[in-house]
C-alpha cells in the first residue's frame, strides 16, 4: 500500500569526477557515511568509507575509485534505510579529497558531481561549485522521523583539511 508520507528506502549516493591530466598526481575522492544513534546525535556510532560496509550490511561502498578514470560514476554507496536498526536515527554523508600528493580542493578537481537517488528518482545533485575552496564537504543528511520513516535533506557544506575520522565528527556537529 502506498502513502504520500512514504519515507526513503534503498538509496544510492554516487560520485564522479574527471581523472587528472597525464603526469599529474591522481585525484582521489571518497564518500564517507557516518551513522548516529538517537542518544548521541553528534557522535558517530560508525563510519563507512574506503571500500567498507556497515557492521549490519545496510550501508555498502560498492565502487571505490582512486583516480576518477572510467565511465559513469566512480564511487557508489548504497543505503538500505528500511533495514537500519531503530537505534540509528541519523546518517550524514560527505565527500573528502585524499591529500596524499599535495593540497587539492574541489575547485582543483574537474567535473565533480554527486547524485543522490532512490531507484530512478533523483533526490538531489550538486557539482561542488559552492564549496570549491574546500577539501571535504557534507552532501546529504538522512533522518528518521517520529513515524520511523527516513527523510532526505540536501546539505552542501565545505570543510578544510579534515581527515576522515575528524571529518565525521565535524559533519555531525556542524549542520544547521
PEFENGI-V340031 format. One line per field, one symbol per residue. ss: DSSP state (a for helix, b for strand, c for the rest). psi: psi as a letter, one per 20 degrees, with the letter a starting at -180 (. if undefined). burial: b if it has 9 or more other ideal C-beta (glycine too) atoms within 8 Angstrom, else e. A space follows every 10 residues. Layout:
ss->???
psi->???
burial->???
This chain:
ss->cccccccccb bbbbbbcccc ccccccccbb bbbbbbbccb bbbbbbbbcc ccbcccccbb bbbccccccc ccccbbbbbb aaaccccbbb bbbbbbbccc cccccaaacc ccbbbbbbcc bbbbbbccaa accccbbbbb bbbbcccccb bbbbbbbbbc cccaaaaaaa aaaccc
psi->pqqijpapdp qppqpqrqqq qpiqqqpoqp pppppqqhim ijophrqprl larqhjjipq oipoqihjqr qbphpppppn hiipqhipip ppprpqppkh lrpqrhhioq lqppppqoci ophqqqjjhi khjqiqqqhq ppqpaiiiqq qqppnopqqp loqgghgggg hhhkp.
burial->eeeeeebbbb bbbbbbbeeb eeeeebbbbb bbbbbbbeee beebeebbbe eeebeeebbb beeebebbee eebbbbbbbb beebeeebbb bbbbbbbebe eeebbbeebe ebbbbbbbee eebbebebee bbebbbbbbb bbbbbeeebb bbebbbbbbe ebebeebbbb bbeebe
